[in-house]
Amino acid sequence: MSTAVKDIAREMLALAQEITRKKNPEGALGQVLKGYLERRIEECEEEIAKFENKYGMPFEDYKEMLGEKFTLSYEHEKDYMNWEASVIEYGFLKGEKNKLDYYGY
């Protein structure tokens, strides 16, 4: 790892400690990451809820009906891609947050 990268990492850890008021760099970084993950999870939940409200069903049902009940229009395909991306990201972020929770952050 280059000296510049090490310096940036050191500065970022110091910033995390400063904004969280934690002396332990690992604890500070864990708290910052957890806050970020929680915010992104909420954003995914909002995006998923938007599509569930629009179509009146969960993603898996919409996925099965795309091309049948819902035509393969630009809007439906775009919604499918955005909805699927939110569902995938939500699952990933929840898994990462669970890791932080497991380690006590």
Secondary structure, DSSP 8 states (H G I E B T S, - for coil): --HHHHHHHHHHHHHHHHHHT-SSHHHHHHHHHHHHHHHHHHHHHHHHHHHHHHHTS-HHHHHHHBTTTB---HHHHHHHHHHHHHHHHHHHHHHHHHHHHHTT-
